[in-house]
Amino acid sequence: MSEDRPARRLVAERLDRLPPYLFAEIDRKRNEARERGVDVIDLGVGDPDLRPPEPVIEALARAARTEGSQRYSSYNGGPVLRQACADWFAAEYAVQLDPNAEILPLLGSKEGIGHLALALLDAGDEVLFPDPGYPVYRAGTILAGGTPLPLPLRPENGFIADLDELESLVSERTKIVWLNYPSNPTTAMADFKLFEGVVRLAQRHGFIVCQDAAYAQVVFEGRAPSFLEAAGAREVGVEFHSLSKSFCMPGWRVGFAVGNADVIAALGRIKTNLDSGIFLPVQEAASVALLKCRAEAAQLLDHYRARRDRMVDGLRAIGWDVPLPPATIYVWAPVPEGHDSMSFAALLLEQAGVVVTPGVGFGRFGEGFVRMSLTAPDESLDTSLERIGNAGLF
């Protein structure tokens, strides 16, 4: 190689714009603590520990033994799964969807959320994303060359997006507005009027609405509406659903997008070029989950409700005033005076051996809170409560 040739950059500049992925950082800190001999209880990541419903496991095993199950599957999902998604959606929300045009099965909703930016954004297009919110909204925008802009979710407004503030942030370059209700990490539930208002704004300004409904079936108080129930919603947006939390299937990687046929088709084009279809036995198992496991899903929800009550009662008993989450598998808790979310998360790890997620990792407006997951066995939750109490932090 010529000595005069300048060194070429190895890594794409877009990666410099990406913050460290939040949950990878949590894994690193947890592992470092364990290497120091700390007995760590991990409440940082929402990774369900409960088993999927038995009929789902049986369907997977049965389908895996079927001749040809190892072969490539359709990029757009098989007709059985697409129809199952349509039937489930009609039963849950009374919304009729075309399984061939308005539904796209995904390798988990994260894949679809990340790829959607590649399907819709040109360089410089702006994306409004909930802050605090799931980090992939911002990361997908950056990787696609778009400009991510935070949509503040403020505690004084119950972490519900303010329609007037949203409209003030919209510009002629706004291409996508992300919503996420029930909210990760704040656990907030949206009023149906929010969806109706956002549809009107989208019609007025021409942006696309993307609602992440990964926790729509993990609801303890009230009901989580679908964005597509709002009049005109299918003309302006799509919604993402996941089987990870509601059926305890995170590692199976299965979800689906529904809504506007043009957006669904664009996302499908990205999948055909960069991705593959869902493992055929997982498609069969997902169809069983959606169509035949309503009772089992209700039992899983009861487990999470009991854990929520156990955790919140225990935290309040030691002096930590935390709100009761109406939905999701998390507790969103304010940090004590004198701490920010990073310092308090570090203190809990050091003094109690408990991993939580600092709220600022979900965005600037998550500062002042930490998120705790309910995806640990009851005995681990009890031990974490005992340790936090013994640390004398409250």
C-alpha positions as CSV (number, residue, x, y, z in Angstrom):
1,M,0.0,0.0,0.0
2,S,1.4,3.4,-0.9
3,E,2.6,5.5,2.0
4,D,1.0,8.6,0.4
5,R,-2.5,7.1,0.4
6,P,-4.6,8.6,3.2
7,A,-6.1,6.2,5.7
8,R,-9.7,5.4,4.8
9,R,-12.3,5.6,7.5
10,L,-13.4,2.1,8.5
11,V,-16.8,2.8,10.2
12,A,-19.6,4.8,8.6
13,E,-20.1,8.3,10.0
14,R,-23.7,7.6,10.8
15,L,-22.6,5.3,13.5
16,D,-21.0,8.3,15.3
17,R,-24.5,9.7,15.6
18,L,-25.8,6.6,17.4
19,P,-25.7,6.6,21.2
20,P,-24.6,3.3,22.8
21,Y,-27.6,1.0,22.7
22,L,-29.2,1.4,26.1
23,F,-29.8,-2.3,26.9
24,A,-26.4,-3.3,25.7
25,E,-24.9,-0.9,28.2
26,I,-27.1,-2.3,30.9
27,D,-25.9,-5.8,30.1
28,R,-22.3,-4.6,30.2
29,K,-22.7,-3.0,33.7
30,R,-24.5,-6.0,35.0
31,N,-21.8,-8.3,33.8
32,E,-19.1,-6.2,35.3
33,A,-20.8,-6.2,38.6
34,R,-21.1,-10.0,38.5
35,E,-17.5,-10.3,37.7
36,R,-16.8,-8.4,40.9
37,G,-18.8,-11.0,42.7
38,V,-22.0,-9.0,43.2
39,D,-25.1,-11.2,43.4
40,V,-27.1,-9.2,40.8
41,I,-30.9,-9.1,40.4
42,D,-31.6,-7.8,36.9
43,L,-34.7,-5.6,36.7
44,G,-33.3,-3.6,33.8
45,V,-34.6,-5.3,30.7
46,G,-38.2,-6.4,29.9
47,D,-37.4,-10.0,29.1
48,P,-40.3,-12.2,30.1
49,D,-39.4,-15.1,32.4
50,L,-42.8,-16.8,32.2
51,R,-43.3,-19.6,29.7
52,P,-45.4,-19.1,26.5
53,P,-48.8,-20.9,26.6
54,E,-48.5,-24.7,26.3
55,P,-50.5,-24.8,23.0
56,V,-48.0,-22.5,21.5
57,I,-45.0,-24.6,22.5
58,E,-46.8,-27.7,21.3
59,A,-47.6,-26.1,17.9
60,L,-44.0,-25.1,17.5
61,A,-42.7,-28.6,18.3
62,R,-45.3,-30.2,16.0
63,A,-44.6,-27.9,13.1
64,A,-40.8,-28.3,13.5
65,R,-41.1,-32.0,12.8
66,T,-43.1,-31.4,9.6
67,E,-41.3,-32.1,6.4
68,G,-40.0,-28.9,4.8
69,S,-40.2,-26.8,8.0
70,Q,-36.6,-25.8,7.6
71,R,-37.1,-24.1,4.3
72,Y,-37.2,-20.4,3.6
73,S,-40.6,-18.8,4.3
74,S,-42.4,-16.0,2.4
75,Y,-41.0,-12.6,3.1
76,N,-44.5,-11.4,3.8
77,G,-45.5,-14.2,6.0
78,G,-47.7,-17.1,5.1
79,P,-51.5,-16.8,4.4
80,V,-52.4,-18.6,7.6
81,L,-50.5,-16.2,9.8
82,R,-51.7,-13.1,7.9
83,Q,-55.3,-14.3,8.3
84,A,-54.7,-15.1,12.0
85,C,-53.5,-11.5,12.5
86,A,-56.6,-10.2,10.7
87,D,-58.9,-12.3,12.7
88,W,-57.3,-11.4,16.0
89,F,-57.4,-7.7,15.1
90,A,-61.1,-7.9,14.2
91,A,-61.8,-9.7,17.5
92,E,-59.8,-7.2,19.6
93,Y,-60.7,-3.9,18.0
94,A,-63.6,-4.6,15.5
95,V,-61.4,-3.3,12.7
96,Q,-61.4,-5.3,9.5
97,L,-58.1,-5.6,7.7
98,D,-57.1,-7.0,4.3
99,P,-54.6,-9.7,5.2
100,N,-52.9,-9.4,1.8
101,A,-52.4,-5.6,1.7
102,E,-52.8,-4.2,5.3
103,I,-50.8,-6.8,7.3
104,L,-47.1,-7.6,7.3
105,P,-45.7,-10.2,9.7
106,L,-42.3,-9.2,11.2
107,L,-39.3,-10.8,12.9
108,G,-40.4,-8.9,16.0
109,S,-41.8,-5.4,16.0
110,K,-38.3,-4.0,16.5
111,E,-37.2,-5.2,13.1
112,G,-40.2,-3.4,11.5
113,I,-39.8,-0.2,13.5
114,G,-36.1,0.0,12.5
115,H,-36.7,-0.9,8.8
116,L,-39.6,1.5,8.4
117,A,-37.3,4.4,8.4
118,L,-35.4,3.0,5.5
119,A,-38.7,2.5,3.6
120,L,-40.0,6.0,4.2
121,L,-37.2,8.5,4.8
122,D,-35.0,10.5,2.5
123,A,-32.0,12.5,3.8
124,G,-33.1,15.3,5.9
125,D,-36.6,14.2,6.5
126,E,-37.7,14.8,10.1
127,V,-39.1,12.3,12.5
128,L,-40.8,13.2,15.8
129,F,-40.3,10.5,18.4
130,P,-41.6,10.2,21.9
131,D,-39.1,11.3,24.6
132,P,-38.9,9.3,26.8
133,G,-39.4,6.4,24.5
134,Y,-38.0,3.2,22.9
135,P,-34.5,4.0,21.5
136,V,-35.1,2.4,18.2
137,Y,-37.3,5.2,16.9
138,R,-34.3,7.5,17.0
139,A,-31.7,5.0,15.9
140,G,-33.7,3.9,12.9
141,T,-34.1,7.5,11.8
142,I,-30.4,8.2,12.1
143,L,-29.4,5.1,10.2
144,A,-31.8,6.1,7.4
145,G,-30.3,9.6,7.1
146,G,-33.3,11.3,8.7
147,T,-33.3,13.9,11.4
148,P,-34.8,12.7,14.8
149,L,-36.5,15.4,16.9
150,P,-37.9,14.7,20.4
151,L,-41.6,14.9,21.1
152,P,-41.6,15.7,24.9
153,L,-43.7,13.6,27.2
154,R,-43.9,15.5,30.4
155,P,-44.8,14.2,33.9
156,E,-47.1,17.1,34.5
157,N,-49.2,15.9,31.5
158,G,-49.2,12.3,32.6
159,F,-46.6,11.5,29.9
160,I,-49.2,12.0,27.2
161,A,-48.2,14.0,24.1
162,D,-49.7,17.5,24.0
163,L,-51.4,18.0,20.6
164,D,-50.6,21.8,20.6
165,E,-47.0,21.1,21.3
166,L,-46.9,18.4,18.7
167,E,-48.3,20.7,16.0
168,S,-45.8,23.4,16.9
169,L,-43.0,20.9,16.3
170,V,-44.3,19.9,12.9
171,S,-42.5,21.4,9.9
172,E,-42.7,21.0,6.1
173,R,-40.0,18.3,6.5
174,T,-41.8,16.2,9.1
175,K,-42.4,12.8,7.5
176,I,-43.1,10.5,10.5
177,V,-44.6,11.0,14.0
178,W,-44.1,8.1,16.4
179,L,-46.5,7.3,19.2
180,N,-46.1,4.5,21.8
181,Y,-49.1,3.7,24.0
182,P,-49.2,2.0,26.4
183,S,-45.9,3.7,26.8
184,N,-42.5,2.1,27.3
185,P,-41.0,3.3,29.7
186,T,-43.6,5.6,31.3
187,T,-46.5,3.0,31.4
188,A,-48.9,5.8,30.4
189,M,-52.1,5.0,28.6
190,A,-53.4,7.2,25.8
191,D,-56.9,8.6,25.7
192,F,-58.6,7.7,22.4
193,K,-59.0,11.4,21.8
194,L,-55.2,11.7,21.4
195,F,-55.4,9.3,18.4
196,E,-58.2,11.2,16.9
197,G,-56.3,14.5,17.3
198,V,-53.2,13.1,15.8
199,V,-55.1,11.8,12.8
200,R,-56.5,15.3,12.2
201,L,-53.0,16.7,12.4
202,A,-51.6,14.1,10.0
203,Q,-54.4,14.9,7.5
204,R,-53.6,18.6,7.8
205,H,-49.8,18.4,7.6
206,G,-49.3,15.2,5.5
207,F,-47.1,13.2,7.9
208,I,-47.3,9.5,8.6
209,V,-48.3,8.3,12.0
210,C,-46.6,5.2,13.4
211,Q,-48.0,3.8,16.7
212,D,-46.0,1.2,18.6
213,A,-48.5,-1.0,20.4
214,A,-46.2,-3.6,21.7
215,Y,-47.8,-3.4,25.2
216,A,-51.4,-3.0,24.1
217,Q,-52.4,-6.4,25.6
218,V,-50.6,-5.9,28.9
219,V,-53.2,-3.6,30.4
220,F,-54.3,-3.6,34.1
221,E,-56.5,-0.6,34.3
222,G,-59.0,0.2,31.5
223,R,-58.5,-0.7,27.8
224,A,-55.8,0.3,25.4
225,P,-57.4,1.4,22.1
226,S,-55.8,0.7,18.7
227,F,-54.8,3.8,16.7
228,L,-56.6,2.2,13.8
229,E,-59.9,2.5,15.6
230,A,-59.8,6.3,15.0
231,A,-61.7,7.5,11.9
232,G,-59.2,8.0,9.0
233,A,-56.3,6.4,10.8
234,R,-55.7,3.8,8.0
235,E,-55.3,6.7,5.5
236,V,-52.4,8.2,7.5
237,G,-50.6,5.5,9.5
238,V,-49.7,2.1,10.7
239,E,-49.5,0.3,14.0
240,F,-47.0,-2.3,15.3
241,H,-47.9,-5.3,17.4
242,S,-45.7,-7.9,19.1
243,L,-46.2,-11.3,20.6
244,S,-43.2,-10.9,22.8
245,K,-44.9,-9.5,25.9
246,S,-48.5,-10.6,25.7
247,F,-47.6,-14.2,25.0
248,C,-44.1,-14.3,26.6
249,M,-42.4,-15.0,23.2
250,P,-39.5,-12.5,23.0
251,G,-36.9,-14.8,21.7
252,W,-39.3,-16.2,19.1
253,R,-39.1,-12.9,17.1
254,V,-42.6,-12.5,15.8
255,G,-44.8,-9.4,15.5
256,F,-46.7,-7.6,12.7
257,A,-47.5,-4.2,11.3
258,V,-51.0,-3.2,10.2
259,G,-52.6,-0.3,8.5
260,N,-52.0,1.9,5.5
261,A,-51.5,-0.4,2.5
262,D,-48.9,1.9,0.8
263,V,-46.7,2.0,4.0
264,I,-47.1,-1.7,4.5
265,A,-46.0,-2.3,0.9
266,A,-43.0,-0.1,1.3
267,L,-41.9,-1.8,4.5
268,G,-42.4,-5.2,2.7
269,R,-40.0,-4.0,-0.1
270,I,-37.3,-3.4,2.5
271,K,-37.9,-6.8,4.0
272,T,-37.5,-8.5,0.6
273,N,-34.1,-6.9,0.1
274,L,-32.6,-7.0,3.6
275,D,-34.5,-9.5,5.6
276,S,-36.1,-12.9,5.5
277,G,-39.5,-14.4,6.6
278,I,-40.4,-15.9,9.9
279,F,-39.4,-19.5,10.6
280,L,-42.3,-21.5,9.5
281,P,-42.9,-23.4,12.8
282,V,-42.9,-20.0,14.6
283,Q,-45.6,-18.8,12.2
284,E,-47.7,-21.8,13.0
285,A,-47.2,-21.2,16.8
286,A,-48.0,-17.5,16.5
287,S,-51.2,-18.3,14.7
288,V,-52.2,-20.6,17.6
289,A,-51.3,-17.9,20.1
290,L,-53.4,-15.3,18.4
291,L,-56.5,-17.5,17.7
292,K,-56.6,-20.0,20.5
293,C,-54.8,-18.7,23.6
294,R,-57.0,-15.9,24.9
295,A,-57.5,-17.6,28.2
296,E,-53.8,-18.3,28.6
297,A,-52.9,-14.7,27.8
298,A,-55.3,-13.6,30.5
299,Q,-53.5,-15.8,33.0
300,L,-50.2,-14.3,32.0
301,L,-51.7,-10.9,32.5
302,D,-52.9,-11.9,36.0
303,H,-49.3,-13.0,36.8
304,Y,-48.0,-9.5,35.8
305,R,-50.8,-7.8,37.7
306,A,-49.9,-9.7,40.9
307,R,-46.2,-8.8,40.4
308,R,-47.1,-5.1,39.8
309,D,-49.0,-5.0,43.0
310,R,-46.3,-6.9,44.9
311,M,-43.6,-4.5,43.7
312,V,-45.5,-1.3,44.1
313,D,-46.7,-2.2,47.6
314,G,-43.2,-3.2,48.6
315,L,-41.6,0.0,47.3
316,R,-44.2,2.2,49.0
317,A,-43.7,0.3,52.3
318,I,-40.0,1.2,52.3
319,G,-40.7,4.8,51.6
320,W,-40.4,5.0,47.8
321,D,-43.5,6.8,46.5
322,V,-44.1,5.2,43.1
323,P,-47.2,5.4,41.0
324,L,-49.3,2.3,40.1
325,P,-48.7,1.4,36.5
326,P,-51.9,1.0,34.5
327,A,-50.2,-1.1,31.8
328,T,-46.9,-2.7,30.6
329,I,-44.4,-4.9,32.5
330,Y,-42.6,-2.0,34.2
331,V,-42.7,0.3,37.1
332,W,-41.7,3.9,36.3
333,A,-40.4,5.4,39.5
334,P,-39.1,8.9,40.4
335,V,-35.6,9.1,41.9
336,P,-35.0,10.6,45.3
337,E,-34.0,14.2,45.7
338,G,-30.2,14.7,45.3
339,H,-29.9,12.1,42.5
340,D,-30.3,12.0,38.8
341,S,-31.4,8.8,37.0
342,M,-27.8,7.6,36.2
343,S,-26.5,8.2,39.7
344,F,-29.4,6.5,41.4
345,A,-29.3,3.5,39.1
346,A,-25.6,3.2,39.9
347,L,-26.3,3.5,43.6
348,L,-28.9,0.7,43.5
349,L,-26.4,-1.6,41.7
350,E,-23.6,-0.8,44.1
351,Q,-25.6,-0.9,47.4
352,A,-28.4,-3.3,46.6
353,G,-27.2,-5.4,43.7
354,V,-30.3,-4.4,41.7
355,V,-30.1,-3.4,38.1
356,V,-32.6,-0.8,36.9
357,T,-32.8,1.3,33.8
358,P,-32.0,5.0,34.1
359,G,-34.8,7.1,32.6
360,V,-32.4,9.4,30.8
361,G,-31.4,6.4,28.6
362,F,-34.9,6.7,27.0
363,G,-34.4,10.4,26.3
364,R,-33.7,13.7,27.9
365,F,-37.3,14.0,29.3
366,G,-36.8,10.6,31.1
367,E,-34.4,12.3,33.5
368,G,-35.5,12.0,37.1
369,F,-36.9,8.4,36.8
370,V,-35.8,4.8,36.6
371,R,-37.6,1.9,35.0
372,M,-37.9,-1.4,36.8
373,S,-39.0,-4.6,35.0
374,L,-41.6,-7.1,36.4
375,T,-40.0,-9.9,34.4
376,A,-38.3,-11.6,37.3
377,P,-39.5,-14.4,39.5
378,D,-41.5,-13.4,42.6
379,E,-38.7,-14.5,45.0
380,S,-36.3,-12.2,43.1
381,L,-38.7,-9.3,43.3
382,D,-39.0,-9.9,47.1
383,T,-35.2,-10.1,47.5
384,S,-34.8,-6.8,45.5
385,L,-37.3,-5.1,47.8
386,E,-35.5,-6.4,50.8
387,R,-32.2,-5.2,49.5
388,I,-33.4,-1.7,48.5
389,G,-35.0,-1.4,51.9
390,N,-31.9,-2.5,53.8
391,A,-29.7,0.0,51.8
392,G,-31.5,2.8,53.6
393,L,-31.9,5.0,50.5
394,F,-35.4,6.2,51.6
